[in-house]
Amino acid sequence: MLRTEYFNSLGIYVLRFDNYEINNNFNGVCETIDREVKRIINTL
């Protein structure tokens, strides 16, 4: 995805979730976001 590649070049990490996953697995989506934020913070 061109937009994702552009954001990555700026140091912005993109997570994508479709509406179905958000509507049917909101806690799992939140856990994934939390895990990724913690992972990125630990690399700084």
C-alpha positions in Angstrom: 0.0 0.0 0.0 1.5 3.2 -1.1 0.1 5.3 1.8 1.4 2.8 4.4 4.9 2.9 2.7 4.8 6.7 2.9 3.9 6.7 6.5 6.6 4.1 7.3 9.1 6.4 5.5 8.2 9.1 8.1 8.6 6.7 11.0 4.9 6.2 11.5 3.8 2.6 12.1 0.5 1.6 10.7 -1.9 -1.0 12.2 -4.9 -1.8 10.1 -8.1 -3.5 11.3 -11.3 -4.0 9.3 -14.7 -3.0 10.6 -15.7 -6.7 11.2 -12.7 -7.3 13.5 -13.3 -4.0 15.4 -17.0 -4.8 15.8 -16.6 -8.4 16.7 -13.3 -8.5 18.5 -12.8 -5.1 20.0 -10.9 -6.3 23.1 -8.5 -8.2 20.8 -7.9 -5.1 18.7 -7.2 -3.1 21.8 -4.8 -5.8 23.1 -3.0 -5.8 19.7 -2.6 -2.0 19.8 -1.4 -2.1 23.4 1.1 -4.9 22.6 2.5 -3.0 19.5 2.8 0.3 21.4 4.7 -1.4 24.2 7.0 -3.2 21.7 7.8 0.1 19.9 8.4 1.9 23.1 10.9 -0.8 24.2 12.9 -0.3 21.0 13.4 3.5 21.7 
